[in-house]
Amino acid sequence: MKPILLQGHERSITQIKYNREGDLLFSVAKDTVTNVWYSVNGERLGTYNGHTGAVWCVDCDWDTKNVLTGSADNSCRLWDCETGKQLALLNTNSAVRTCGFDFSGNIIMFSTDKQMGYQCFLNFFDLRDPQQIEDNQPYLSLPCNDHKITSAVWGPLGEFVISGHENGEFNQFSAKSGEILKTAKEHSKQINDIQTSVDLTMFISASKDNTAKLFDSATLDHIKSFKTERPVNSAAISPIMDHVVMGGGQEAMEVTTTSTRIGKFEARFFHAAYEEEFGRVKGHFGPINCVAFHPDGKSYSSGGEDGYVRIHYFDSQYFDFELEA
């Protein structure tokens, strides 16, 4: 089936996210707009307007009530998913790079960039306490002095946050005490993206060192590696198959210096157990910045440097496919 093309952004896509049911797809880009789409037919449901800089991250809570976005305009904003109304504005000293709701939807975390003389911070707010929002005072604010956080996700049960850093290491930060519970370093370069499996027991990281790696969320044990010959911008784990999808390409600056053929702007599919590549999907006219599986595992979408989001539905062959051991 041919992909559904979503044209709602003027600049490159920075992140895409499905809600838990998978009926909605959120996309953010460097053009200040947050879009929400019906994933079944690609119809645009609406936009969340208010940011004045590139929007780096988006997340939706468990019951699709609220949406969280973080932007280079030095703010993190909370929106009502249904009406598009802005519920909260949290100002920061530098760009907000990652954001996320915990499992309950009550606690949000976001990380800020190390820039303009300001430190990188990981902030935690409890939405049940309106005073924290009013005073812009997180109940926990953790400085990351050495290397800034480039990607972060909540671990299982909202007990900790797993953060990926620009030097390739991972940390587990406790959401209660703020201490570092575990540290691991398996990548040699910056971590571009972290995404968890459906049950949050595993996560996959995408790195500039041309690999994506699968880890155990609780122990940070390295389980599998998927190697390519280009930087990996994003990777996602299939909810129903032992598959991972990866998107990448060269750095945006280097794209203009190569012919389109060498650009290799395909989404790549790897078998999670055998670490073997078994398929590629062409499509984007530029590097793929983010990929996401639909929660039912029957489709996936990708957002590119070209400003398009594509939703691809798998045909029946994909589900019959098994690698020969």
C-alpha positions as CSV (number, residue, x, y, z in Angstrom):
1,M,0.0,0.0,0.0
2,K,1.4,3.4,-0.8
3,P,2.3,5.6,2.1
4,I,0.1,8.4,3.4
5,L,2.0,11.7,3.1
6,L,1.4,14.3,5.8
7,Q,2.2,17.8,4.7
8,G,1.8,20.1,7.7
9,H,5.3,21.5,8.3
10,E,7.5,23.9,6.4
11,R,10.8,22.8,8.0
12,S,12.4,19.5,9.0
13,I,10.6,17.2,11.4
14,T,12.2,16.8,14.8
15,Q,9.9,14.2,16.4
16,I,6.8,12.1,15.9
17,K,4.8,10.3,18.5
18,Y,1.7,8.1,18.6
19,N,-0.7,8.2,21.5
20,R,-1.2,5.0,23.4
21,E,-4.2,3.8,21.3
22,G,-2.5,4.8,18.1
23,D,-5.4,6.7,16.6
24,L,-3.5,10.0,16.8
25,L,0.0,10.9,15.6
26,F,1.7,14.1,16.9
27,S,4.5,15.7,14.8
28,V,6.8,18.6,15.7
29,A,9.3,20.4,13.5
30,K,11.7,23.3,13.4
31,D,8.8,25.6,12.3
32,T,7.1,26.3,15.7
33,V,4.0,24.3,14.9
34,T,2.8,21.1,16.7
35,N,0.4,19.1,14.5
36,V,-1.9,16.3,15.4
37,W,-3.2,13.9,12.8
38,Y,-5.6,11.0,12.5
39,S,-3.2,8.1,11.9
40,V,-5.7,6.0,10.0
41,N,-6.1,8.4,7.0
42,G,-3.6,11.2,7.5
43,E,-6.3,13.9,8.1
44,R,-5.0,16.8,10.2
45,L,-7.0,17.1,13.4
46,G,-5.5,20.4,14.5
47,T,-2.4,22.4,15.7
48,Y,-1.1,23.6,19.0
49,N,0.0,27.2,18.4
50,G,2.1,29.2,20.8
51,H,5.8,28.3,20.5
52,T,8.0,30.9,18.8
53,G,11.0,28.7,18.1
54,A,11.8,25.3,16.7
55,V,9.9,22.6,18.6
56,W,12.3,19.7,19.6
57,C,10.1,17.3,21.4
58,V,6.5,16.2,22.0
59,D,4.8,13.7,24.2
60,C,1.2,12.6,25.0
61,D,0.0,11.2,28.3
62,W,-1.5,7.7,28.8
63,D,-5.2,8.7,28.3
64,T,-4.5,11.3,25.5
65,K,-5.7,14.1,27.7
66,N,-2.6,16.4,27.7
67,V,0.2,17.0,25.3
68,L,3.6,18.3,26.2
69,T,6.0,20.1,23.9
70,G,9.5,21.5,24.4
71,S,11.0,24.2,22.2
72,A,14.0,26.3,21.4
73,D,12.0,29.4,22.5
74,N,13.2,28.4,26.0
75,S,9.8,27.0,27.1
76,C,8.0,23.7,27.8
77,R,4.3,23.9,27.3
78,L,1.4,21.8,28.4
79,W,-1.7,21.6,26.1
80,D,-5.2,20.2,26.3
81,C,-5.1,17.6,23.6
82,E,-8.8,17.9,22.6
83,T,-9.2,21.7,22.5
84,G,-5.6,22.8,21.7
85,K,-5.7,25.2,24.7
86,Q,-2.4,26.0,26.5
87,L,-2.7,24.8,30.1
88,A,0.8,25.7,31.4
89,L,3.9,27.5,30.3
90,L,7.2,26.6,31.9
91,N,10.0,29.1,31.0
92,T,13.6,27.9,31.0
93,N,17.0,29.5,30.5
94,S,17.8,27.5,27.4
95,A,16.2,25.3,24.8
96,V,14.1,22.3,25.9
97,R,15.5,19.2,24.2
98,T,13.5,16.3,25.5
99,C,10.2,16.0,27.4
100,G,7.9,13.2,28.6
101,F,5.0,12.2,30.8
102,D,5.5,9.4,33.3
103,F,3.2,6.4,33.2
104,S,0.6,8.0,35.4
105,G,0.5,11.3,33.4
106,N,0.9,13.2,36.7
107,I,4.7,13.9,36.5
108,I,6.5,15.5,33.6
109,M,10.2,15.6,33.0
110,F,12.1,17.8,30.5
111,S,15.7,18.5,29.9
112,T,17.3,21.8,28.8
113,D,20.3,22.4,26.6
114,K,23.7,23.5,27.7
115,Q,23.9,26.9,25.9
116,M,24.4,30.6,26.4
117,G,26.3,30.0,29.6
118,Y,23.6,27.9,31.2
119,Q,23.9,24.4,32.5
120,C,22.0,21.4,31.2
121,F,19.2,20.5,33.6
122,L,16.8,17.7,34.0
123,N,13.6,19.0,35.6
124,F,10.7,17.2,37.2
125,F,7.3,18.8,37.8
126,D,4.2,17.3,39.5
127,L,1.1,18.4,37.7
128,R,-1.1,17.7,40.7
129,D,0.6,20.6,42.5
130,P,-0.5,23.8,40.7
131,Q,1.9,25.8,42.9
132,Q,5.0,24.2,41.2
133,I,3.6,25.3,37.8
134,E,2.7,28.8,39.0
135,D,6.1,29.4,40.6
136,N,7.9,27.6,37.8
137,Q,9.6,25.6,40.6
138,P,10.3,21.9,39.8
139,Y,10.3,19.6,42.7
140,L,13.5,18.2,41.4
141,S,16.1,19.9,39.2
142,L,19.2,17.9,38.3
143,P,22.2,19.6,36.8
144,C,24.2,17.5,34.2
145,N,27.5,19.2,34.4
146,D,29.6,17.1,32.1
147,H,27.7,16.2,29.0
148,K,24.3,17.5,27.9
149,I,21.3,15.3,27.6
150,T,20.3,14.7,24.0
151,S,17.5,12.2,24.5
152,A,15.5,10.9,27.5
153,V,12.6,8.6,28.3
154,W,10.8,7.4,31.4
155,G,11.6,3.9,32.7
156,P,9.0,1.4,33.9
157,L,6.5,2.5,36.6
158,G,7.8,6.1,36.5
159,E,10.6,5.3,39.0
160,F,13.5,6.7,36.9
161,V,14.4,8.5,33.7
162,I,16.9,7.0,31.2
163,S,18.9,9.7,29.6
164,G,21.3,9.6,26.7
165,H,24.1,12.1,26.5
166,E,26.3,13.7,23.8
167,N,29.3,11.6,24.7
168,G,27.4,8.4,24.2
169,E,26.7,7.4,27.8
170,F,23.4,6.5,29.5
171,N,22.3,7.5,33.0
172,Q,19.3,6.4,35.1
173,F,18.1,9.3,37.2
174,S,15.7,8.5,40.1
175,A,12.6,10.6,39.9
176,K,12.2,10.5,43.7
177,S,15.7,11.3,45.0
178,G,17.4,12.6,41.8
179,E,20.5,10.3,42.3
180,I,22.1,8.5,39.5
181,L,21.1,4.8,39.9
182,K,23.1,3.3,37.0
183,T,25.4,4.4,34.2
184,A,26.5,2.7,31.0
185,K,28.5,3.6,28.0
186,E,28.2,1.5,24.9
187,H,28.2,4.2,22.2
188,S,31.3,6.1,21.1
189,K,29.4,9.2,19.9
190,Q,26.3,11.2,20.6
191,I,23.0,9.5,21.3
192,N,20.3,10.9,19.0
193,D,17.2,9.1,20.1
194,I,16.0,6.7,22.7
195,Q,12.7,4.8,22.4
196,T,11.2,2.1,24.7
197,S,9.5,-1.1,23.9
198,V,5.7,-1.3,24.6
199,D,6.1,-2.8,28.1
200,L,9.0,-0.5,28.9
201,T,11.3,-3.4,29.7
202,M,13.7,-2.6,26.9
203,F,14.9,0.5,25.0
204,I,16.6,1.1,21.8
205,S,19.2,3.9,21.3
206,A,20.2,5.5,18.0
207,S,23.6,7.0,17.8
208,K,25.9,9.1,15.6
209,D,28.4,6.2,15.8
210,N,26.4,4.4,13.0
211,T,24.7,1.9,15.4
212,A,21.5,1.3,17.2
213,K,21.6,-0.8,20.3
214,L,19.0,-2.6,22.4
215,F,19.3,-2.4,26.2
216,D,17.5,-3.6,29.3
217,S,15.7,-0.7,30.9
218,A,16.2,-1.7,34.5
219,T,19.9,-2.9,34.4
220,L,21.1,-0.9,31.4
221,D,22.6,-4.2,30.1
222,H,23.5,-4.2,26.4
223,I,21.5,-6.8,24.6
224,K,21.8,-6.4,20.8
225,S,23.6,-4.1,18.2
226,F,22.4,-3.1,14.8
227,K,25.2,-1.7,12.6
228,T,24.9,0.6,9.5
229,E,27.4,2.8,7.6
230,R,25.6,6.1,8.4
231,P,24.7,8.0,11.5
232,V,21.4,6.7,13.0
233,N,19.0,9.5,13.9
234,S,16.2,7.4,15.3
235,A,15.2,3.8,16.0
236,A,12.0,2.1,17.2
237,I,11.0,-1.3,18.5
238,S,8.0,-3.2,16.9
239,P,5.3,-3.9,19.5
240,I,4.3,-7.3,17.9
241,M,7.3,-8.6,15.9
242,D,11.0,-9.1,16.8
243,H,11.8,-6.2,14.5
244,V,13.4,-2.8,14.8
245,V,13.2,0.1,12.3
246,M,16.0,2.7,12.0
247,G,16.1,6.0,10.2
248,G,19.2,8.0,9.4
249,G,21.4,9.5,6.7
250,Q,24.2,11.9,6.7
251,E,24.4,15.1,8.7
252,A,22.2,17.7,7.2
253,M,25.2,19.8,6.3
254,E,26.8,17.0,4.2
255,V,23.6,16.2,2.3
256,T,24.1,18.9,-0.4
257,T,27.5,17.5,-1.2
258,T,26.4,14.1,-2.3
259,S,24.2,12.8,-5.1
260,T,20.6,11.7,-4.3
261,R,21.5,8.1,-5.0
262,I,24.2,7.9,-2.4
263,G,22.0,9.8,0.1
264,K,20.6,6.5,1.4
265,F,17.4,8.0,2.9
266,E,15.7,4.7,3.5
267,A,14.1,3.3,6.7
268,R,15.9,0.1,7.5
269,F,14.4,-2.9,9.1
270,F,16.5,-5.3,11.3
271,H,15.5,-8.5,13.0
272,A,15.9,-7.9,16.8
273,A,17.1,-11.3,17.6
274,Y,19.5,-12.0,14.7
275,E,20.7,-8.5,14.3
276,E,20.3,-8.8,10.5
277,E,18.9,-6.3,8.1
278,F,16.0,-7.7,6.1
279,G,14.3,-4.7,4.4
280,R,14.5,-1.1,3.4
281,V,11.8,1.4,2.6
282,K,12.6,4.4,0.4
283,G,10.7,7.6,0.6
284,H,12.2,10.7,2.0
285,F,14.2,13.3,0.1
286,G,16.6,13.9,2.9
287,P,17.7,12.1,6.1
288,I,15.1,10.5,8.3
289,N,15.0,12.3,11.6
290,C,12.5,10.2,13.5
291,V,10.7,6.9,13.2
292,A,7.8,5.4,15.3
293,F,5.8,2.2,15.2
294,H,2.0,2.3,15.4
295,P,1.1,0.7,18.8
296,D,-0.8,-2.1,16.9
297,G,2.4,-2.9,14.9
298,K,0.7,-2.8,11.6
299,S,2.2,0.4,10.3
300,Y,5.0,2.7,11.0
301,S,5.7,6.4,10.3
302,S,8.8,8.4,9.7
303,G,9.6,12.2,9.7
304,G,12.3,13.6,7.6
305,E,14.6,16.5,7.0
306,D,12.3,17.2,4.0
307,G,9.5,18.3,6.3
308,Y,7.2,15.4,5.4
309,V,5.8,12.7,7.7
310,R,5.0,9.4,6.0
311,I,2.8,6.7,7.3
312,H,3.6,3.3,5.8
313,Y,1.2,0.3,6.2
314,F,2.8,-3.2,6.1
315,D,1.4,-5.7,3.6
316,S,0.7,-9.3,4.6
317,Q,4.1,-10.6,3.5
318,Y,5.7,-8.6,6.3
319,F,3.8,-10.5,9.0
320,D,4.6,-13.9,7.4
321,F,8.2,-13.1,7.1
322,E,10.7,-14.9,9.4
323,L,14.4,-15.1,9.0
324,E,15.9,-18.5,8.5
325,A,17.9,-19.3,11.6
